Amino acid sequence: MIGTTHESMFFISQVGSNTANNHDDYPWKDYVDQRFRDIPVIRVQSFEQHANTLYAIQKKDALKLENELREKDYRLLSSSQSFMQYACHKDELYTKADGYMLRTQAYTEITNFNQPNNNETVQHLLNIHTNRIKSLLDYFYDEQAITSFQYEQMHVERSVCQLDYLFFTPDITHPNGQVTFEPITISSLSPFMPICRYLHRLLAPIYYNKVACFITIDKGTDIIPSLEHYQQQGHLKPTTHLITLHMNDLYTSITHESLLKTLKRFLSEFAVEGTIQGMTHAAILTLTECLLHHQYFVYRNCIFRQVKGGGTGLYLIHILIEIYLFYWQQPLRMYQNQREIFVRCFDHLFLTWNEPLEKLDEILNMMDHFETSISYQINIQIKEIRYLEVKIRHLEDHTFYTSIYHDWKYEPFALPILRNTLSLAPPSIFRLALVRAVLCYSQLQDFDIEQQYIEYSFLFHRYSFKSIRALVKEFLCEFNATDLLVSHNQMTYDKLRQAVLEYRQHRLELQRERLDEDQKACIWYIHTRLKGAALSHAKRNPIQLLPDCFQNFSDSLKGIKLEIIGIPNYPSNTL
């Protein structure tokens, strides 16, 4: 019985709507686990030997299941990388979370709400932070270190502020099946969020568009053009090493001093005028330092301060880490042959290497000696390696073969696992999974197999054959490739692949253009408690959330960009 042995469980929420209303007609009723009252929970056998048993539930039953588990002191936790959910006893969650906090030494407890006279602590901190921000902005404006426009963009309203809060989510992607926990910080209503957003808008186009555009990728399939060019140029040798580095705990391992030091160097080297859009380097550094040193949050009825790294909910932290890693990786780039591949997707680095491995060891040892903050796992292979969601094979004819990596512990029962797609609706995930497949596979027969896998996944989630066929046709129509339904051959597929490659390149160009535009734009951020489809609709039509006076006089909004921010449910003790 759950709750007596502290058994952990893996759940998949079936998102489709084609469900039977009568439990007697339930297609897998013989596989329903009887431990859950009034909730049809199905046992699913994983395709990987010795993997944990999976359980599937209908999405509409998720809240009921969560409440039933909570009665037994269990927690139902959503994974940050996939649509999987992990149920574990609260003791496991707290033990692993406390272990993470102890190991990283990134947090200091300030006070406990259970102690007397602490009711006003949150209000006091929020007042201090908003007053400090106002004083800094007033000072820099008076000193002409920021413009009046920048002052308004970074101004904070005390009435809408709440203290950040932290929780832990399971990471179930480890190859050995081990489940670890990682911290997630919610900062949507942080008093530092306006500063955070604006500084990110200042720095992002410089870093991503000018400094690191050729060595930064967003997803695994972005590496495929580099692999194809590498083999076409004859650089792929029988002894070529394929190498990945995965950096650990980046949000909690780098000191604030190190982040500020590399930011200062970055500004001096790549913003040589001394200002960015009128803001001085001194103002940027001081505001960043203030943000880093005043990261307070609520966790388990206590207030903590983060003393290393930064919260995952603050946009600026991500780019500060990117800048730090840009300098950390310089020795590798400096000593690597310029013909080799070198790309990084935040904490995942990939490179090819044709020099002796002893030389690589010397470089890494030198990097480890001068910078002890970064720990990483390195994988060196010749024949086959995984990088993010792509498997790369070195064939005997000295060509690369790429395929989509599937975690058979959970797939194909889980929806396709793609980066940064947890907020998307299933039809959008279906489309992106097909885009990924086309980018990855140059041969039609390989794409067909991957398409079948995607369809199996959606069938398990109770999508009908008819709705899946409609999604496929919609995808082909988008890329003017409906001929593939009639002329199912390699030539027709090549046209589809070329269209998808051009689409991906166009998306990257639009992304870079948006970064440049946002650096100069006046952006109004509108907070809303809307969720799901209503939130998606509001983001497409942001003017609907404005007061009637603005909707009736839309000319007054010329030159202003509206961005909708969905606000999660904050705990009551963050006010």
N, C-alpha and C positions, 0 to 999 in steps of 0.2 A: 504493500500500500504506500502511495506517495506520502512523504512526510515522516516515515519511520526509519528509512535507510538513507535519507538525503540524496536520493537518486536524482540526477540531472536528466533533462529531456530536451530534444530538438524538435521544434514545431515549424510547420509550413502553413501559412494562411492562404487558402485557395481563394483567389481574387475574382474568379469568374462569377457571372450572375445566373448561369444555367443550372440551377440547383433544384433538386426535388423537394417539394414542400412536405411530402409524406415520408417520414423516416422509414416506413416499411418498404418504400420503393428505393431506398438509399442504395446506390449501386455496389457499395463495398460494405454492406451491413455485417457480413461475416467477419470483417476485419476490425470492427469497432472495438476499442478498448473499453472494458466495462468499469474501469476505475473512476470514470468521470460521469457524474450523474447528469442526465438530460443533455449531454453534449456529445454528439457523434465525433469521436476522435479515432482516426484510422491509423493503424500501424503500417508503415511503409518500409520495405526492405531495401537498404542502400545497395547500389551496384558495386561498391567497394567492399572487399572482404574485411571483416572485423571492424567495420565502421559502426558508429552508434546507430541504434534504431531511430528512425524518423517517425514523426506523428504529423498527420495533416488534419486541419480543421477548416471549416468554412469561415471566411472573414467575419461574417455577422456574429459568430460565436466567440470571437477573440476576447471581447470584454467579459463575457460570462466565464470563460476559462480563466482569465486573469483574476477575477474575483474569487473563484473557487480555489485556485492555487494560493492566493493570499491568505485564505482561511487556514491553510496548512503551513504558513510561514514561508511560502515559496514566492519567487518573483519571476514574472514573465518579461524578459528583456529583449528588445529588438537589436539585431546586429547592425553595426554601422557600415558594413560592407555589402550586405545582401538583404534579401527579404526574409531571411530566416529569423526565428525567435528561439531564445534559449531560456529554459525554465530551470532554476536552481534554487536550493534552499538559501535563505537570506544569510546564513552563516558562511556559505561558500562565497557569496558576493562580497560580504563585508571583509572576510579574511583576505581575499585576493585584492580588493581595493585598498585595504590598509597596507598590504604588502607592497603594492605599487607605490603608495605615498611614502612609505618608509625607505624603499629602495632608491627612489629618485631624489629624495630630500628636497623636493621642489616646493613644499608647502609648509607653512607655519600656522599653527592654531592661534587665533587671537582671543577668542572668547567662546564660551558655551552658553546657549540660551537658557539652560537649566539653572545657571547660577543666578543669584538674586541681583536685582537692579540692572539687568541687561536688556530690558524691554526697549530702551531708546537707542541701543547701539547702532542698529541699521540706519535709523533716521539721522543719527549723528554722523556716521560715515558718509552718507549721501550728501548731507549739508556741507561737510568738509570738502568733499570732492568737487561739488558744483561751485563752491566759493573759490577753491584753488584754481579751477579751470577759468572762471571769470577773471580772476586776478591776472593770470598768465596772459589771457587774450587781451585784456585791457593794456597790460604792460607792452606787449609786442605791437599792438596797434599804435600806441602812443610813440613807440620807438620806430615806427614805420617798417617794422620787420615782417608784418603781414598787412594785407590790404583790407579795406572795409568789406569787400566781397568775401574774403577768406574768414574774416571775423564772423560774419553771419552764417557761413556754412559750418563753422565749428561751434557755434553757440549752442548751449544746452539749456533745456527747460527743466527745472527741478521737478515740476509737477508730474512729469511722465517717467521719471527715473526709478529704477528698481535695482537692487544689488544683484550681481551675477549669481547664478547657482551652478553647481557642478554635480554630475552623476557619472556613473561608469557603465559602459556598454561592452558586451562580449565581442571579442575578435575570434571568430571560428574558422579562420582561413589558414591556420598553421598546418603544414603538410603532415605533421605527426598526429593531428587530431586534437592536440592540446587546446583548451580554451583559456585565453587570457582576457584581462579586462583593461580597457583604456578610458581615460577621462575625457568627458565632453563638457565644455563650458557654454552656458547660454548667456549671451551678453547683449541681446537685442535692445534692452532698455538701459544699458550701462551709461552712466554720465559721460564716459570717455568715448562712447560710440561715434558721436559726430566728429571728434578729432580723428579717431581711428579711420573712419570712412574717407575723410578728406585727405589725410596723409597717404593713405593707400592709393587714392586717385592720383596724387602727385607723383608717387614713386613708380607705380606699376608700368606706365608706358616707357619710362626710361629703362627699367630692368628688362621687361619682356620684349619690347619692340626694338631696342637698340643694343643692349649689352649682351643678353643671353638668348636671343631669338633663335640662333642656330643650334643651341645645345639644350634647349628646353622643349619638352613635349608634354601633351596633356593625357595621352592614353597609349597603350601598348601598340596599337595599329599604326600610330604615327611614326614608328621606327621602320616600317616596311619599305618606304621609298629609299631610305638610307641603305638598307640591306641590299636592295636591288641594284642601286648605283655602285655599291662596294664590290659586288660580284661582277658586274659588267666591266668595271675598271681593272679586273684581274687581281684585286688585292686579297681575295680569299684563297688561302693556302691550306695544304693538308694539316699544317701545324698551327693554324690560327686558333687562338684561344678566345672563347666567348665568356665574358665576365660580367657578373652582376654584383652590386653592393646594395644591401638594404640597411639604411640607417635607422637606429632604434630611438624611440622616445624623444623625438626632436622638440616637441612642445614643452618638455620638462627637463632637458639636459643641458641647455646652453645658458651660461650666465648672462645676466642683463648687461654686465660690463662688456662682454664679448659681442653681443648684438649691437650695442651702441658704438663700439670701436669699429666694427666692419661697416656700419651705416655711415659713420664719419668718413672713413676711407672711400666708400662708394660715392658719397656726395662730392668729395674733393676731386675724384678722378673722372666722374661722368656728369657732373653739374658744375662745370668749371666757372660759370659766370658768378657763382656765389649765391644765386637765388634760383628758385623754381616758381614760375608764374608770380613772381613778386615776393615770395616767402623766403627769408634768409635761411642759410644752413643752421645758424644758431637757434632760430625758432623751431625748426624741424627737430633738431636734436633735443632741445629742452622739452618740447611737448612729448616726444617719444619717451624720453627718460621719465617724465611724470607719469605717463601711462604705464610703463613697465613696473615702476616702483609702487604703484597704488592699485594693484590687482587684488581686490577683495571679493570673496564669494561665500555663499552659504552651502554647506554640505553636512548632512545628518545633524541638523540642529546646532551646528557650530559655524562660526565665522573663521575663515582661513585667509591668509595672504599668500599669493604665489611669489616665491623668491627666486625662482629660476624659470627661464623660458616665458611662456605666455599662454593664455587661454585659447582654446580652439575657436571660440566664438568671435574673436577680434580679428578682423581682416588684416590689420597691419602686421600682426605677429607672423602670419604666413610669409609675407614678403620679406620681413626682417630675417627669417630663417633662410629664405631663398638667397638673400644677399650674403649671409654668413657662409652658406654652403658653396656659393660661387667662389669665395676666396679659399675656403677649406680644400676644394678640389683642384686648385691651381697647380700644385706639384704634379698631379696625375696628367693634366693636360699639357703641362710644360715638357714633360719627358716622354709623352706618347708621340709616336710618329703621326704627323699631320694627316696622313692618308687614312688613319683608323677612324672608326666610329666612336663618338663620345656623346651620349645624351643622358639627360636626367629628368625624371618626372617626380619632383619634390624629393621624397625619401628613397626613390628607386633609381639607381644609376646603372647604365649599361655601357660597356666598351669592348672593342676588339683589341687584340694584343698579339703582335708577331715578334716581340722581343723576348729574350730569356725571362723566365718567371722570376729568377733571382733579382733581376732589376726591378720588377714590380714589387717584390717583397721589400727591397731597400726603400723604395718610395713610400710605401704604406707605413713602414716602421718610422721613417722620418716624420710623416704626417702625425702618427700616433704620439711621437715624442713631443712635438710642439703643440699639439692640441688634444687634450685628454677628454674633452666634453663628449665627443662623438664615439659611440660604439656602433659596430655594424657587423652583419654577416656577409661573408664573401663566398661566391660560388664560381668556380673556374671549370669550364668544360670545353671539349673540342667537338663532340658529336651533337649534343642536344642540350638546350637550356631553356628555362622559362623566364620571360621578362613580362611582368604584370600579367595581362590576360592572353599573352601570345607565347606559343611554344616555337622555338627556332631550332631547326635541324640543319646540320651541315651534311649534305649528301655526298656520295662518293664521286660524283661528277663535278664537285667543287661549285655547287650552287646551294642557295638557301631554300628551305621549304618551311613555310610558316603555317601554323594552325592555331585555332582557338583552344586555349587551355580550359578544361572542364574539371571541376572538383567533383568527382564521382561519389564523394561522401554525401552530397546533397543534390546533385543534378542527375537527371533532368527534372526532378520533382520541384525544385526551386525555380523561380523565373530566372532567365538569363542574368548572370551577374556582370554588370557593367559599372564602370566608375562614375560616381556622382549622379546616380539616376534614381535614388530612393524616393525622391519627391514626385517622380513622373507617374502618369497613369499607365496601366498595362499596354494599351495600344501604342503608346510612344516608345515603350521598352521593346515591343515587337519590332517596330520600325528601326530603332537604333541597333538592335541585334542583327537585323538583316544588313544594315549599312556596315557594321563591323565585319560580318561574314564576307561581304563583297570586297572590302579593303584587304582582308587577310588572304583570301583564296583567289589565285589567278586562273584556276581550272574550274570549269562548270561542274564536273562531277564532285569535286570537293565541296563546292558551294551547296550543291543539292543535298549532300549528307548533313551539312550544318543546318540548312533550312529545315530538314526533317526533324532534327534535334530540337530546334526552336519550336516547331509546331507540336511536338510531343509534350514539351513543357507546358504550353498553353492548353493543350487538351487535358492534361492532368489538372489544370486550374479551371476546368469546366467551361472552357470556351468551345463553342460548337464548331464542327468542320466548316459550316457556312460562314461563320464570323471570321475564322482564320483565313479562309479563301479570300474574303473581302479585304482583309488586312494586307495580304500578299498582293492583290490586284492594285490596291491603293498605293502601295510602295512602288510597284512597277510603273504605274501611271505617273507618279511624281518624277521619275527619272526617264520618262518617255521610252519605256522598255517593255511595253505590253506585248511586243512581238515575241518575247521569250515564252509567252504562254502558248504560242502556235509553233514558232520555229525554235525549238529547244535545242540549240547547238552552241558550240564554242564561239562562233563569230558573233552571234547575237549577244551572248554573255559578255564578250569583250567590250561591246558598245555600252552595256550597262555598267561595267566596271570603270570604263573611262568617265562616264557621267558621274559616278559616285566619287571617283578620285577628284574630279573638278569641283564637285560639291564640297568635299572636305577642304580642299585648298581655299575655296571661296569663303567657307566658314572661318578658317584661320585668319584670312585677310580682314573679314568683318570684325573679328574679335580684336585684332590689332587696331583697327580704325576706331572701335568703340573705346578702347583704352585712351587713345589720343583725344577723342572728343570729350570723354568724362573728365579728363584733366582740367579742361577749361570750362566745363558746363556748370550751370546753376541747377542743382538737383534738390528737389523737395522729396523727403522720405516720409511716406504716409504709413502709419502703423495700423494694423487691423487684426482682429481676432478671427477672421474668416479662416476656414480650413478647406482642404480638398479641392473639389471642382470649383467652389465659390471663390477660393483664393486664386486659383489659376485664371478664372474669368476676370477677376479684379486686376490682376497683373497685366492682362491684355487690354483692359479698358480702365486705366487708373483714374480717369476724370470722374467716374461714377462715385468715387469715395470722397470727392470734394464737396464742400457746402454749395448750395444752390447758386449763391452769388457768383461763384467761379464758373460753374457750369453754364450759366446764362451769359457770361461775359468771357468767353474763351480767348478773346484777343489779349486779355490781360495776362495770359499764360504763355505768350510767345517768348521763346528763348528760355523757358523753364522746362526741365525734364522731370517727370513724375515717376517715382519708383515705389512700389508697394512692398512693405515689409510685413510678413506674417509673424505675429507674436505668439510664441508657445505659451502654455499655461504655466505661470510662475507660482512657486510655493508662496504661501501667505506670509512667511517670515522674511521675505526679501523686500518688503515695503518699509 
